[in-house]
Amino acid sequence: MEEIQTIIQPINNGLGVAHYTGIVLFMLLCILMFALIRQLILKNDAKYRALFSMLCGMSLMILAATLILNQVNASKLSAIIFDEQTMSFRGKEINYDQIKQAFIEPTFQKSRYSSQLNKDTIYMGVLELKDQKPYIFSEENYDIEELISTIRAKM
């Protein structure tokens, strides 16, 4: 008898418009840094050239770290595969008898002006194991309702 699998793919690849805008900005900052070091701009203003070089260098470091961490986060998104006895994601396999509960938890982003106002609500799928280890899946990356209903059906 063949084993039936359910596969839930990520909705997106985790790299949005902001990531690609950051790459373009990084390239522009590299060109600006090169022009400042080679004295192609601000030839006669040494103190402003030094100031802008430091500012550009700090911006490059922050932007590079953000791009690298964004890429690492996106590489962790993978398909969730449900077999007959186990589910696997991110290189881990979990037996269904290890799962304590699976539920959907709303996460509220409050307004900066009033704590009474919710600016945005993102739903998270929480998979809690019996050893109290949680795994969290965001609705921005996965279809949470399908994921939680599949887990509950397999439990």
SEVEXGU-750673 format. One record per residue (C-alpha): residue number from 1; x, y negated, z negated. Coordinates in steps of 0.05 Angstrom, whole numbers. Layout:
residues N
   num        X        Y        Z
   NUM        X        Y        Z
...
END
This chain:
residues 155
   num        X        Y        Z
     1        0        0        0
     2       27      -68       19
     3       38     -121      -33
     4        0     -186      -22
     5       37     -250      -37
     6       11     -320      -49
     7       59     -376      -31
     8       49     -448      -50
     9       93     -496      -12
    10      113     -565      -36
    11       71     -621       -7
    12      132     -664       10
    13      207     -656       10
    14      216     -702      -50
    15      252     -756      -10
    16      207     -815        3
    17      214     -881       39
    18      252     -910      -20
    19      307     -858      -12
    20      318     -874       62
    21      314     -949       48
    22      368     -938       -5
    23      413     -904       46
    24      406     -964       93
    25      419    -1012       36
    26      480     -972       16
    27      508     -978       87
    28      495    -1053       88
    29      529    -1062       21
    30      589    -1023       46
    31      595    -1069      106
    32      588    -1130       60
    33      642    -1102       14
    34      689    -1091       73
    35      677    -1162       97
    36      691    -1190       28
    37      755    -1150       18
    38      782    -1167       88
    39      763    -1240       77
    40      718    -1243      138
    41      669    -1284       97
    42      681    -1335       41
    43      753    -1345       63
    44      765    -1408       22
    45      724    -1391      -40
    46      766    -1339      -77
    47      725    -1342     -142
    48      659    -1332     -105
    49      690    -1276      -63
    50      713    -1241     -126
    51      645    -1251     -159
    52      607    -1224      -99
    53      657    -1166      -93
    54      643    -1145     -165
    55      569    -1153     -156
    56      571    -1112      -91
    57      614    -1058     -124
    58      567    -1051     -183
    59      507    -1047     -136
    60      542     -994      -94
    61      556     -951     -156
    62      485     -956     -182
    63      455     -943     -113
    64      502     -884     -101
    65      484     -852     -168
    66      410     -862     -153
    67      415     -831      -84
    68      455     -771     -110
    69      406     -757     -167
    70      347     -765     -120
    71      378     -714      -73
    72      391     -665     -130
    73      319     -672     -153
    74      293     -660      -83
    75      336     -598      -75
    76      301     -567     -135
    77      233     -568     -100
    78      219     -499      -72
    79      161     -454      -55
    80      125     -418     -112
    81      116     -345      -95
    82       64     -303     -131
    83       76     -228     -128
    84       34     -174     -160
    85       72     -174     -227
    86      115     -237     -224
    87      118     -308     -200
    88      182     -339     -176
    89      205     -411     -166
    90      271     -449     -169
    91      308     -382     -171
    92      271     -357     -234
    93      223     -299     -239
    94      170     -298     -293
    95      125     -239     -310
    96       52     -256     -320
    97       52     -225     -389
    98      103     -278     -411
    99       55     -335     -395
   100       19     -364     -456
   101      -24     -415     -419
   102      -29     -457     -356
   103      -66     -523     -356
   104      -70     -591     -322
   105      -47     -651     -363
   106      -59     -723     -342
   107       -2     -773     -350
   108      -24     -845     -356
   109       19     -903     -333
   110       -1     -963     -375
   111       -3    -1034     -350
   112       53    -1078     -374
   113        4    -1133     -392
   114      -48    -1094     -431
   115      -40    -1026     -463
   116     -114    -1015     -454
   117     -109    -1013     -378
   118      -84     -952     -340
   119      -46     -971     -278
   120      -39     -901     -250
   121      -55     -830     -270
   122      -12     -772     -247
   123      -34     -701     -262
   124       18     -650     -283
   125       10     -575     -281
   126       39     -546     -344
   127       60     -473     -348
   128       76     -453     -420
   129      111     -388     -436
   130      103     -348     -500
   131      173     -369     -522
   132      148     -442     -520
   133      186     -460     -457
   134      145     -505     -411
   135      151     -514     -336
   136      120     -577     -307
   137       96     -587     -235
   138       74     -655     -211
   139       15     -668     -166
   140       61     -711     -123
   141       99     -648     -103
   142       49     -590     -108
   143      -26     -577     -101
   144      -37     -571     -176
   145     -108     -544     -175
   146      -89     -487     -129
   147      -27     -473     -170
   148      -62     -470     -237
   149     -121     -430     -211
   150      -74     -379     -180
   151      -35     -373     -245
   152      -99     -364     -285
   153     -125     -312     -237
   154      -60     -272     -243
   155      -57     -276     -320
END
